[in-house]
Amino acid sequence: MKFHVDGIPTCPVDLANAATFADGPPHQLFAELREHVPVAWNPPGVDADGFWCLTRFDDIVPVNKDWQRFSSARKGSFLTEGGILPKEFTSLIFNMMDPPVHDRHRGLVQTAFTPKAINEREQDIRRTINLLIDDVIERGECDVVRDLAIELPLIVTANMLGAPVEDRKKLFAWANVLSDTTAPREEKLAVMGQVSSYLPQLIASRRQQPTEDLLSRLLHAELNGERLSEVEVMAHFVQLMLGGSETTRNAYAGGLLALLEYPEQMQRLRDEPALIPNAVEEILRWVTPIHHQARTATCDLQIGDMSIAENDKVVMWYAAANRDPAQNPDPGRFDVARVKPKHLTFGMGLHVCVGNQLARLELRVALEETLRRLTKIELSGPATRKPSNCFNWMLSVPIRFEPGPREGVTERI
Ligand code: HEM
C-alpha cells in the first residue's frame, strides 16, 4: 500500500467510508498506519471532509487531554458533523462542548452519577437480564443482539432515568431512530419533535413530586447555586438514553461473539468466574464499541512531525489505539486473563465517559448471568454487522444453547 501522496503521510483507504468497516474495524490497515504513518491525512471523500488520523495510543492521549488546542465544540466529536443527532441539537449535548460550558453541564449530571447511585443499579440490571433470558431460555436459541443486547441497556437506562413503564415502547423506538447513523435526517428531526413535546409533561410531574430517579436528580442537581434549565434537562435525558444504548449493546453482543470465536476463553470464564471483571476490560478493549472520537485544532500546531492547521479535524482512532502493541503485548490475541488490558474505549480526560461505571456494571452482570443460565452456547449462523465509521455495530449474533438453572423471576417489565 502507498502511504505517502506528494510527500504527505496519507491514509490509503477512506476511513470515513462505512464500507471500510464492512467486516468490522480494519485492524490490518490500522496496524500499518500505526507503523508507517501514525499521523496520516485522510483526503476528503463522499462522506466527510479531509481529516487527520491518529492510530497510536501515545499520540491520542495528549490530544484527549489538551482541550484548549483540540476542541469538541468547533466541529463536533465525530467524523461527520453532528454525529448521530441532527446538527441543530448538538449544541445542547455536552460531549460536543468545551469548557467552561461543558464543565457546568458535566458537573451537574455527574452529581447524579455517583458511585453509590450506580452500585444501586446492580439488582435492577440482574433482574432485567434474567427477565430477558427467561423469554428465550425455553427456545434453546436466540439472537443475542435482538433478544438481549438491544433491550438490556435501554431498560436499565430508562429505569434509572425513571421513565414510566407505559412509555417505554415509544422511548425505545425514538432511541433506535436517533442512534441509527443511517436514519434520514427528516426522521430524526420528527423524533426530536416528539421528544420535545413528550418530556415537558414528565419533567413537570417530577418537579411536583420528586422521586429517587435520575430525572428528578437532574432537575434538582445544584452546582455553585445553579440548576439545569428544562431544555438542558431534556437534552441530557436524550444524551443519556443514547449514550448508553448503542455502545453497551455492541460491547455485550461483540463480547459474547468473541467468547464464541475463542471457546477456550469462554470455558476459562466458566471455570473461573472471578475473571469476569477482567474479561469485561478485555472485551471493552477488543470490541471498542465507538471506533473514533474527533477534535478540531484551535490553532496551527504540530503532532509529531506533522503540521496541523487551525480548524483541521483530528480523529482519534480508539479501535487502533486499543491494539497498539506498545500498550498491550500481542494485541490481536483475545485473552480474558490479560494483565491489565489498556484501552481508550471510554476516552479520557475532560470528556471521559460519564456512564463508564454503569456500562462496566451492566457488562459484568450480563456476562455473569448469561454464562450461568445458558450452557453449551454456540453460534447457530453467521454473525452480521452494520458497517459504520462510528460504532462497532453488531446486527445479529444468532446462538443456540442448552438451558442452565431455571430462574423463578415472574415480575414482568
Ligand atoms: C460500553 C459502553 C460505553 C462506551 C464504549 C462509551 C464510550 C464513550 C466515549 C468514548 C466517550 C467520550 C467522548 C469524547 O471523548 O468526546 C463517552 C462520553 C459519554 N458517555 Fe459513554 N460510553 C458507554 C456507555 C455509556 C453509558 C451507559 C452512558 C450513560 C447512561 C454514557 C454516557 C456518556 C456521556 C453523557 C458522555 C459525554 C461525557 C462528556 O463529554 O463529558 N455512556 N462515552
Boltz pocket constraint, residues with backbone or C-beta under 6 A from the ligand:
constraints:
  - pocket:
      binder: B
      contacts: [[A, 72], [A, 77], [A, 94], [A, 95], [A, 96], [A, 106], [A, 157], [A, 239], [A, 240], [A, 241], [A, 243], [A, 244], [A, 245], [A, 247], [A, 248], [A, 251], [A, 288], [A, 289], [A, 290], [A, 293], [A, 294], [A, 344], [A, 345], [A, 346], [A, 347], [A, 348], [A, 350], [A, 351], [A, 352], [A, 353], [A, 354], [A, 355], [A, 356], [A, 358], [A, 359]]
      max_distance: 6.0
